[in-house]
Amino acid sequence: MNTHNPAVEPHDVPVTVRWLNPIGQPTFDAPIADLLHGIKLPSTQIEVVSFDMKPSPTHLEYRAYEALTYERTLRIARDCAQQQIDALVIGCFYDPALEDAREISGDTLVIAPCQASLQVVEQLANRFSIIVGRNKWMEQMHERVRSYGAEHRLASMRQLGMGVDEFQKDPAVTRRRIIEQAMLAVEEDGAEAIVLGCTIEFGFFEQVQREVGVPVIDPVVAAFKMAEALAGMKRRFGWVPSRVGSCEPPPEAEIEAFGLFQGPVPIGNRVKA
């Protein structure tokens, strides 16, 4: 008989989380590692990685760029399973290759920023707005919001008129534009909370929240803390990804016969947090 009693176990269960910046540039690896280090539980182990992809785009604003990353994301998800990493976060608000990575991740939980942010904001408000960089992004983000069943709560999407590569160049300008658009979302669109619609909009939410007076969800924080929490539940309660029905993974015999996922793991840079 199993006498395991999870209620008496420590709440700070040691877990491992890998954060993937899904580009072949290390530019944001260290800054995001620093951010995660500041919000993690003491025993959580974090690794921030990016691809060994050369040449590589510096952002995934276009579907064509995003599609180039899928194979590497799948291989990194498979490596997480083999290395017994508790959770993987795919660090782009488009949630690229999320469902595909989950299919092949073994016992590793796979989390992505858009879904995590929506799950958090829905606990805090009935209507929310997403602040995006450019109008170009909106259709694809609407697709994600619809697929997650949150479209009826979306008050609006508002753009900053900025690309991903601009967000951290002049933080004061970015912060001012976010505050302006967030204010308009609340005052004109009926938003009760704000979601920042790009992981590179990190570092702004606290001041925006103070200025605007509603919850402001940073997708980096939301995705990481959800990964950390779910990893802890996995460790304590055995809540691992299902592998039956629609969650059935590719047979290992087929993967081997097809010669898939061979060679070194496509990680070009690693930073411990």
C-alpha positions as CSV (number, residue, x, y, z in Angstrom):
1,M,0.0,0.0,0.0
2,N,1.3,3.5,-0.9
3,T,1.5,5.6,2.3
4,H,2.9,8.6,0.5
5,N,1.5,11.8,2.1
6,P,2.2,14.8,-0.1
7,A,0.8,17.2,2.5
8,V,3.8,16.7,4.8
9,E,6.4,17.3,2.1
10,P,8.3,20.6,1.9
11,H,6.5,23.2,-0.3
12,D,9.8,24.3,-1.9
13,V,10.4,21.2,-3.9
14,P,13.6,21.4,-6.0
15,V,12.8,21.6,-9.7
16,T,14.7,22.3,-12.9
17,V,13.5,24.7,-15.6
18,R,15.0,25.4,-19.0
19,W,14.1,28.7,-20.6
20,L,14.5,28.6,-24.4
21,N,15.0,31.9,-26.3
22,P,14.0,30.5,-29.7
23,I,16.5,32.4,-31.9
24,G,20.2,31.9,-32.7
25,Q,21.3,35.0,-30.8
26,P,22.4,35.1,-27.2
27,T,21.5,38.8,-26.7
28,F,18.7,38.3,-24.2
29,D,20.0,35.1,-22.5
30,A,21.8,36.8,-19.6
31,P,19.2,39.6,-19.0
32,I,16.4,37.0,-18.8
33,A,18.5,34.7,-16.6
34,D,19.0,37.7,-14.3
35,L,15.3,38.4,-14.2
36,L,14.4,34.7,-13.5
37,H,17.1,34.5,-10.8
38,G,15.4,37.3,-9.0
39,I,11.9,35.7,-8.9
40,K,12.7,31.9,-8.6
41,L,12.3,29.8,-5.5
42,P,15.6,29.2,-3.7
43,S,16.0,25.6,-4.7
44,T,14.9,26.0,-8.4
45,Q,17.6,25.4,-10.9
46,I,17.3,27.4,-14.2
47,E,19.1,27.2,-17.5
48,V,18.5,29.9,-20.2
49,V,19.5,28.7,-23.7
50,S,19.3,29.9,-27.3
51,F,19.9,28.1,-30.6
52,D,23.1,27.2,-32.4
53,M,21.4,28.7,-35.5
54,K,23.6,30.5,-38.0
55,P,22.5,32.6,-39.7
56,S,19.6,33.5,-37.5
57,P,16.9,36.2,-37.3
58,T,17.0,38.4,-34.1
59,H,13.2,38.1,-33.7
60,L,10.2,36.0,-34.8
61,E,7.9,38.7,-36.0
62,Y,7.2,36.9,-39.3
63,R,5.7,33.4,-39.6
64,A,8.5,32.5,-42.1
65,Y,11.2,33.2,-39.4
66,E,9.2,31.3,-36.8
67,A,8.9,28.2,-39.0
68,L,12.7,28.0,-39.3
69,T,12.9,27.4,-35.5
70,Y,10.5,24.5,-35.1
71,E,12.9,21.6,-35.7
72,R,15.4,22.9,-33.2
73,T,12.6,23.5,-30.6
74,L,11.5,19.9,-30.9
75,R,15.0,18.6,-30.5
76,I,15.5,20.7,-27.4
77,A,12.1,19.5,-26.0
78,R,13.3,15.9,-26.6
79,D,16.6,16.6,-24.9
80,C,14.7,18.0,-21.9
81,A,13.0,14.6,-21.5
82,Q,16.2,12.8,-21.8
83,Q,17.9,15.0,-19.3
84,Q,15.0,14.8,-16.9
85,I,14.4,18.5,-16.9
86,D,11.1,19.2,-15.2
87,A,9.8,22.1,-17.4
88,L,10.7,23.8,-20.6
89,V,9.5,27.4,-21.4
90,I,9.4,28.4,-25.1
91,G,10.2,32.1,-24.7
92,C,8.2,33.8,-27.5
93,F,4.6,35.2,-27.1
94,Y,3.6,33.5,-30.4
95,D,4.0,30.2,-28.5
96,P,5.9,28.7,-31.5
97,A,5.8,24.9,-31.8
98,L,4.1,24.6,-28.4
99,E,1.8,21.7,-29.2
100,D,4.5,19.9,-31.3
101,A,7.0,20.2,-28.4
102,R,4.5,18.9,-25.9
103,E,4.0,15.8,-28.0
104,I,7.6,14.8,-27.8
105,S,8.7,16.1,-24.3
106,G,8.2,12.9,-22.3
107,D,7.7,13.8,-18.7
108,T,8.9,17.4,-19.2
109,L,6.2,20.1,-19.0
110,V,6.2,22.6,-21.9
111,I,4.9,26.1,-21.1
112,A,4.6,29.1,-23.4
113,P,4.1,32.8,-22.6
114,C,0.9,33.6,-24.4
115,Q,-1.1,30.7,-22.9
116,A,0.4,31.2,-19.4
117,S,-0.3,34.9,-19.5
118,L,-3.9,34.4,-20.5
119,Q,-4.4,31.7,-17.8
120,V,-3.1,34.2,-15.2
121,V,-5.0,37.2,-16.4
122,E,-8.3,35.3,-16.5
123,Q,-8.0,34.8,-12.7
124,L,-7.6,38.6,-12.2
125,A,-10.1,40.3,-14.6
126,N,-13.0,39.6,-16.9
127,R,-11.6,41.7,-19.8
128,F,-8.1,42.4,-20.8
129,S,-6.1,44.0,-23.5
130,I,-2.8,42.9,-25.1
131,I,-0.1,45.4,-25.9
132,V,1.8,44.3,-29.0
133,G,4.6,45.8,-31.0
134,R,3.1,46.2,-34.4
135,N,-0.2,45.7,-36.3
136,K,1.5,42.8,-38.2
137,W,1.4,40.7,-35.0
138,M,-2.3,41.0,-34.3
139,E,-3.8,38.4,-36.6
140,Q,-1.5,35.6,-35.4
141,M,-2.0,36.6,-31.8
142,H,-5.8,36.6,-32.3
143,E,-5.5,33.1,-33.6
144,R,-3.7,32.1,-30.4
145,V,-6.2,33.8,-28.1
146,R,-9.1,32.1,-30.0
147,S,-7.4,28.7,-29.7
148,Y,-7.1,29.2,-26.0
149,G,-10.8,30.0,-25.6
150,A,-10.1,33.6,-24.3
151,E,-11.4,35.7,-27.3
152,H,-14.6,36.7,-25.5
153,R,-12.5,38.3,-22.8
154,L,-10.2,40.2,-25.1
155,A,-11.1,43.9,-24.9
156,S,-8.6,45.0,-27.5
157,M,-5.1,44.7,-28.9
158,R,-3.1,47.9,-29.1
159,Q,0.2,48.5,-30.9
160,L,3.3,50.4,-29.8
161,G,4.6,51.0,-33.3
162,M,7.8,49.2,-32.3
163,G,9.6,46.0,-33.4
164,V,11.0,43.4,-31.0
165,D,14.6,44.7,-31.5
166,E,13.6,48.2,-30.4
167,F,12.0,47.4,-27.0
168,Q,15.2,47.3,-24.9
169,K,17.2,49.9,-26.9
170,D,15.6,52.9,-25.0
171,P,13.6,51.5,-22.1
172,A,12.2,55.0,-21.2
173,V,10.6,55.4,-24.6
174,T,9.2,51.8,-24.5
175,R,7.8,52.3,-21.0
176,R,6.2,55.6,-21.9
177,R,4.5,54.0,-25.0
178,I,3.3,51.0,-23.0
179,I,1.8,53.3,-20.4
180,E,0.1,55.4,-23.0
181,Q,-1.5,52.4,-24.8
182,A,-2.4,50.7,-21.6
183,M,-4.2,53.8,-20.4
184,L,-6.2,54.0,-23.6
185,A,-7.0,50.3,-23.4
186,V,-8.5,50.8,-19.9
187,E,-10.2,54.2,-20.6
188,E,-11.5,53.6,-24.1
189,D,-11.6,49.8,-24.6
190,G,-12.9,48.6,-21.2
191,A,-9.8,46.6,-20.3
192,E,-9.6,45.6,-16.6
193,A,-6.0,44.2,-17.0
194,I,-3.2,44.4,-19.4
195,V,-1.0,41.7,-21.0
196,L,2.3,42.6,-22.5
197,G,2.4,40.8,-25.8
198,C,6.1,40.0,-26.2
199,T,8.7,38.4,-24.0
200,I,11.1,41.2,-24.8
201,E,8.8,43.7,-23.2
202,F,10.3,42.4,-19.9
203,G,11.2,44.8,-17.1
204,F,8.3,47.2,-17.5
205,F,5.3,45.7,-15.9
206,E,5.8,47.0,-12.3
207,Q,6.0,50.7,-13.3
208,V,3.2,50.4,-15.9
209,Q,1.0,48.7,-13.2
210,R,1.6,51.6,-10.8
211,E,0.8,54.2,-13.4
212,V,-2.2,52.5,-15.0
213,G,-3.7,51.0,-11.8
214,V,-4.7,47.6,-13.1
215,P,-2.9,44.2,-13.2
216,V,-0.1,44.2,-15.9
217,I,1.1,40.7,-16.8
218,D,4.7,40.3,-17.9
219,P,4.7,37.1,-20.1
220,V,8.3,36.2,-18.9
221,V,7.2,36.2,-15.3
222,A,3.9,34.5,-15.9
223,A,5.4,31.7,-18.0
224,F,8.3,31.0,-15.7
225,K,6.3,31.0,-12.5
226,M,3.7,28.7,-14.1
227,A,6.5,26.4,-15.2
228,E,8.0,26.4,-11.7
229,A,4.7,25.8,-10.0
230,L,3.6,23.0,-12.3
231,A,7.1,21.4,-12.0
232,G,6.6,21.5,-8.3
233,M,3.2,19.8,-8.6
234,K,4.8,17.2,-10.9
235,R,7.4,16.4,-8.3
236,R,5.0,16.3,-5.4
237,F,1.9,14.8,-6.9
238,G,3.1,12.9,-10.0
239,W,1.2,15.2,-12.4
240,V,3.2,14.6,-15.6
241,P,2.0,15.2,-19.2
242,S,-0.5,12.6,-20.4
243,R,0.7,10.2,-23.1
244,V,-2.6,8.6,-24.2
245,G,-5.2,9.6,-26.8
246,S,-4.4,12.9,-28.6
247,C,-1.3,13.2,-26.3
248,E,0.3,10.0,-27.7
249,P,3.9,10.6,-28.7
250,P,5.6,9.3,-31.8
251,P,6.8,5.7,-31.3
252,E,10.5,5.4,-30.3
253,A,10.9,2.6,-32.8
254,E,9.7,4.9,-35.7
255,I,11.9,7.7,-34.5
256,E,14.9,5.4,-34.6
257,A,14.0,3.8,-37.9
258,F,13.5,7.2,-39.6
259,G,16.8,8.5,-38.2
260,L,15.2,11.5,-36.6
261,F,16.6,13.9,-33.9
262,Q,20.1,12.7,-34.4
263,G,23.3,14.6,-33.7
264,P,24.1,17.2,-30.9
265,V,21.4,19.2,-29.2
266,P,21.1,22.5,-31.1
267,I,22.0,24.8,-28.2
268,G,24.5,27.6,-29.0
269,N,24.5,29.4,-25.6
270,R,23.7,28.5,-22.0
271,V,23.4,30.8,-19.0
272,K,22.7,29.5,-15.5
273,A,20.3,31.6,-13.4
